[in-house]
Amino acid sequence: MESTSVKVDVCASAPRAHPRPEGQDRYTISEVVAFTGLTAHTLRWYERIGLMPHVDRSHTGQRRFTNRDLDWLAFVGKLRLTGMPVADMVRYAELLREGEHTFEERQELLEATRRDVKTRIAELQDTLAVLDHKIDFYASARRAPERPCA
């Protein structure tokens, strides 16, 4: 028997627990809104621009999201926090749908985003140091004895 190794793009390091188990994971848009904090308008926009993969529909045409969709939305939320441009997120989604032959390009997109995040972290650390200095200055100025008026 031949052993095969399958690489899975999990899309999140530690996804939070799903509200429903696999097989019973059919969520309405309002349930996804409540679970993710996104608006229905945002979810429809994600679908329209190609950021959200194909969402199944009920026999009446209502969107039916799955646990996999929730995982994807959690990952997109992380990408948004990085400041990744929407166009790059859409490109990443397109590459993901194209399959494994796009691993290298997806990796490059994520590495570029990672560099941007590290730069922003360094800028924020520098800003934090300035704030700490100012806070220390004001705290020590308040503790100093009052100077007599001349």
VOPAGU-2260 file (C-alpha; in pm, 1 decimal, decimal comma):
REM VOPAGU-2260
SITE   aa  ch    i         X         Y         Z
SITE  MET   A    0       0,0       0,0       0,0
SITE  GLU   A    1     143,9     334,3    -107,2
SITE  SER   A    2     148,2     620,4     144,8
SITE  THR   A    3      52,9     963,5      18,6
SITE  SER   A    4     101,3    1295,3     187,3
SITE  VAL   A    5    -166,9    1556,9     134,9
SITE  LYS   A    6     -98,6    1921,0     219,2
SITE  VAL   A    7    -398,8    2103,7     356,5
SITE  ASP   A    8    -431,2    2481,0     357,8
SITE  VAL   A    9    -596,8    2515,8     696,0
SITE  CYS   A   10    -628,3    2896,9     666,0
SITE  ALA   A   11    -588,9    2955,8    1037,1
SITE  SER   A   12    -344,1    2851,7    1304,3
SITE  ALA   A   13    -605,7    2774,2    1566,8
SITE  PRO   A   14    -961,1    2806,5    1438,3
SITE  ARG   A   15   -1218,1    2857,5    1705,7
SITE  ALA   A   16   -1477,1    2591,1    1767,7
SITE  HIS   A   17   -1759,4    2575,2    1520,0
SITE  PRO   A   18   -2115,6    2624,2    1641,5
SITE  ARG   A   19   -2224,3    2302,5    1468,9
SITE  PRO   A   20   -2049,4    1975,9    1381,5
SITE  GLU   A   21   -1955,8    1886,0    1022,6
SITE  GLY   A   22   -2258,0    1761,6     832,4
SITE  GLN   A   23   -2493,1    1986,3    1028,5
SITE  ASP   A   24   -2307,5    2305,2     934,5
SITE  ARG   A   25   -2553,8    2499,7     726,9
SITE  TYR   A   26   -2569,2    2860,0     848,4
SITE  THR   A   27   -2787,8    3144,2     728,1
SITE  ILE   A   28   -2633,2    3480,2     656,7
SITE  SER   A   29   -2778,6    3617,6     981,9
SITE  GLU   A   30   -2615,3    3335,6    1179,6
SITE  VAL   A   31   -2280,6    3409,6    1013,0
SITE  VAL   A   32   -2326,1    3778,6    1092,3
SITE  ALA   A   33   -2382,6    3691,5    1459,8
SITE  PHE   A   34   -2089,9    3450,7    1470,0
SITE  THR   A   35   -1830,9    3661,3    1282,5
SITE  GLY   A   36   -1932,6    4018,8    1358,6
SITE  LEU   A   37   -1928,6    4098,5     987,2
SITE  THR   A   38   -2232,8    4262,0     829,5
SITE  ALA   A   39   -2456,3    4090,4     575,9
SITE  HIS   A   40   -2354,9    4364,3     332,2
SITE  THR   A   41   -1986,9    4276,5     382,6
SITE  LEU   A   42   -2052,3    3904,3     332,4
SITE  ARG   A   43   -2240,9    3971,9       7,8
SITE  TRP   A   44   -1963,9    4208,8    -106,3
SITE  TYR   A   45   -1696,7    3945,1     -31,6
SITE  GLU   A   46   -1889,4    3702,1    -248,7
SITE  ARG   A   47   -1941,8    3956,5    -527,4
SITE  ILE   A   48   -1571,8    4052,7    -552,4
SITE  GLY   A   49   -1451,8    3692,0    -543,6
SITE  LEU   A   50   -1306,2    3699,3    -192,7
SITE  MET   A   51   -1558,9    3447,8     -67,0
SITE  PRO   A   52   -1559,7    3113,7    -245,0
SITE  HIS   A   53   -1883,5    2985,0    -392,5
SITE  VAL   A   54   -2148,9    2983,8    -120,6
SITE  ASP   A   55   -2415,3    2716,2    -148,4
SITE  ARG   A   56   -2778,2    2820,7    -175,8
SITE  SER   A   57   -3093,0    2664,5     -37,5
SITE  HIS   A   58   -3378,1    2565,8    -267,2
SITE  THR   A   59   -3523,0    2914,5    -203,6
SITE  GLY   A   60   -3197,2    3085,6    -298,9
SITE  GLN   A   61   -3080,1    3174,3      52,9
SITE  ARG   A   62   -2707,9    3152,7     117,6
SITE  ARG   A   63   -2599,3    2854,1     326,4
SITE  PHE   A   64   -2255,1    2885,1     479,8
SITE  THR   A   65   -2044,8    2596,6     614,9
SITE  ASN   A   66   -1778,6    2554,4     881,9
SITE  ARG   A   67   -1524,1    2578,8     604,0
SITE  ASP   A   68   -1668,1    2919,1     509,8
SITE  LEU   A   69   -1638,9    3028,8     874,1
SITE  ASP   A   70   -1272,2    2921,0     876,6
SITE  TRP   A   71   -1210,3    3116,1     556,6
SITE  LEU   A   72   -1378,3    3426,1     699,9
SITE  ALA   A   73   -1160,8    3399,4    1012,5
SITE  PHE   A   74    -851,3    3387,6     790,1
SITE  VAL   A   75    -972,0    3684,6     584,7
SITE  GLY   A   76   -1020,2    3869,6     913,8
SITE  LYS   A   77    -654,5    3803,9     998,7
SITE  LEU   A   78    -548,6    3928,6     654,1
SITE  ARG   A   79    -754,9    4244,4     708,2
SITE  LEU   A   80    -575,3    4303,4    1038,8
SITE  THR   A   81    -241,9    4286,9     856,4
SITE  GLY   A   82    -349,0    4572,4     632,8
SITE  MET   A   83    -329,4    4355,1     320,6
SITE  PRO   A   84    -504,2    4535,7      33,7
SITE  VAL   A   85    -837,1    4384,0     -70,0
SITE  ALA   A   86    -702,7    4328,7    -421,5
SITE  ASP   A   87    -425,1    4110,1    -277,4
SITE  MET   A   88    -676,4    3917,6     -67,1
SITE  VAL   A   89    -887,7    3855,6    -376,0
SITE  ARG   A   90    -575,9    3745,5    -565,8
SITE  TYR   A   91    -489,4    3505,2    -283,1
SITE  ALA   A   92    -844,6    3363,2    -296,9
SITE  GLU   A   93    -815,5    3318,6    -675,1
SITE  LEU   A   94    -481,6    3140,9    -635,8
SITE  LEU   A   95    -626,9    2915,4    -368,1
SITE  ARG   A   96    -909,7    2811,6    -602,1
SITE  GLU   A   97    -658,2    2741,7    -880,7
SITE  GLY   A   98    -492,5    2468,1    -676,9
SITE  GLU   A   99    -159,1    2346,0    -546,4
SITE  HIS   A  100      44,9    2471,1    -841,1
SITE  THR   A  101      -3,5    2822,6    -694,4
SITE  PHE   A  102     164,9    2746,0    -359,0
SITE  GLU   A  103     472,7    2950,5    -449,0
SITE  GLU   A  104     275,3    3260,1    -550,2
SITE  ARG   A  105      54,1    3233,6    -240,6
SITE  GLN   A  106     363,3    3202,6     -24,2
SITE  GLU   A  107     515,1    3511,9    -187,8
SITE  LEU   A  108     197,5    3712,0    -120,6
SITE  LEU   A  109     197,1    3607,4     244,3
SITE  GLU   A  110     570,1    3673,9     283,2
SITE  ALA   A  111     528,8    4026,8     145,1
SITE  THR   A  112     242,5    4085,2     387,6
SITE  ARG   A  113     453,1    3946,1     672,1
SITE  ARG   A  114     733,2    4192,6     588,5
SITE  ASP   A  115     481,2    4477,9     595,8
SITE  VAL   A  116     347,5    4360,2     932,9
SITE  LYS   A  117     697,7    4336,7    1080,5
SITE  THR   A  118     770,9    4691,9     959,8
SITE  ARG   A  119     448,1    4816,0    1118,2
SITE  ILE   A  120     530,2    4634,8    1443,3
SITE  ALA   A  121     871,2    4804,8    1454,0
SITE  GLU   A  122     706,7    5142,6    1390,1
SITE  LEU   A  123     453,8    5077,5    1665,8
SITE  GLN   A  124     728,5    4969,3    1907,6
SITE  ASP   A  125     912,9    5294,2    1836,0
SITE  THR   A  126     590,8    5488,5    1890,0
SITE  LEU   A  127     531,0    5301,5    2215,9
SITE  ALA   A  128     879,8    5395,4    2336,3
SITE  VAL   A  129     807,1    5763,6    2266,5
SITE  LEU   A  130     476,0    5741,1    2453,5
SITE  ASP   A  131     645,0    5566,5    2748,0
SITE  HIS   A  132     908,5    5841,9    2759,6
SITE  LYS   A  133     643,1    6115,1    2764,2
SITE  ILE   A  134     435,6    5933,5    3027,6
SITE  ASP   A  135     745,8    5892,5    3247,0
SITE  PHE   A  136     830,4    6261,2    3200,0
SITE  TYR   A  137     485,0    6374,2    3313,8
SITE  ALA   A  138     476,7    6126,4    3602,5
SITE  SER   A  139     816,0    6245,0    3733,3
SITE  ALA   A  140     723,0    6611,9    3681,9
SITE  ARG   A  141     413,4    6563,0    3898,6
SITE  ARG   A  142     620,0    6395,3    4172,5
SITE  ALA   A  143     883,9    6672,5    4180,4
SITE  PRO   A  144     844,8    6916,9    4469,4
SITE  GLU   A  145     698,6    7249,4    4373,0
SITE  ARG   A  146     954,3    7520,9    4317,0
SITE  PRO   A  147     914,3    7831,9    4532,4
SITE  CYS   A  148     818,6    8144,2    4344,8
SITE  ALA   A  149    1091,6    8402,8    4322,9
